[in-house]
Amino acid sequence: MTPHMLTRSLDRGATIFLAIVVACGILIPLSNLLLPAGSFLQVPTYLVALWGKYVCYAILALSIDLIWGYCGILSLGHGAFFALGGYAMGMYLMRQIGTRGVYGNPILPDFMVFLNYSKLPWYWYGFDMFWFAALMVLVVPGLLAFCFGWLAFRSRVTGVYLSIITQAMTYALLLAFFRNDFGFGGNNGLTDFKDILGFNVQAEGTRAALFALSCLALIASFLICRSVVSSKLGKVLIAIRDAESRSRFLGYRVESYKLFVFTLSACMAGVAGALYVPQVGIINPSEFAPGNSIEAVIWVAVGGRGTLVGAALGAVVVNYAKTFFTSGMLAPYWLFMLGAMFILVTLLLPKGIVGTFNAWWDQSKEKRAAAATTASAAAEDGITEPKMAE
């Protein structure tokens, strides 16, 4: 991925989006750390963590838009890859607690001591090292996506059947991680984190650094997606989305293209989950709930499928609305409001917020260009507007 390719893939909207993310990634941490508490421009620490969560959701939305908006793969189980990345990071954070846990065991996490584990399970080995945990954040979701995609795409499972299978996958993982003997904390999950790379996860500086790192990951994810969709590979993905049988007839290995983009998307979701966990402070099996994956699809639909910027915007807008409406007397009705929002967007804005704006902008440019062409042609023919008699 060369700098020329990245520059070529950016339009005005993408440049504005990146500029906003860069500004937020710099100004919000500086405002939190440098300005005195109570100042009008000072961003409280709890808001830094909350907005950091929104940024992680934006990365997840980008990963879904990459496969759904540009390749036509509607995954209703992408929350599974998000949760697996979160568990990989959570395992590293649990190994960093050491003797500071409730039971003071230097090797076993507290829940293993409580459940009478005699030794650390083999799949927990290596998670005391950050580089290994960071590698597993990519490898575990990517490997699951590769195996699942190889079986599904090779069997030419598409459409609603693929969506149902992805939902079944995440539900199966939900049931597995709820089991206490699975070795991941059961229904309580992993929590009570202390340090990350030697820094206190509750400290203001650490929170600000995690927010800035999340913004950096969002920028990198966006650039990767833009470089993919604006390349020849992206053109093939769009062809597969619009006419899969015709693309296969023309000689393209549709299964290979789908498998690549699905695996890449899963790795992006895993990174989002890994950044999400230290900012939220917990990871449990509820992250595997199929409802979470469906909600993530709604973010993309609201923002604009096939726009990338719209997917990220939709994630932030919907989750901000969720935070606002679930903190008051309307909390019991949030799911009804979310469903109503999805229905209204589908009926009134089928292309989403950004997609509708882009369509309006393109029509406006075409009208202006047509008017300019007409005026230029009239001037060349010597035709002028009639003047009013004085």
Beta strands, then each sheet from edge to edge (+ up, - down):
strand 1: 190-191
strand 2: 195-196
strand 3: 199-200
strand 4: 282-283
sheet 1: 1+ 4-
sheet 2: 2+ 3-
end
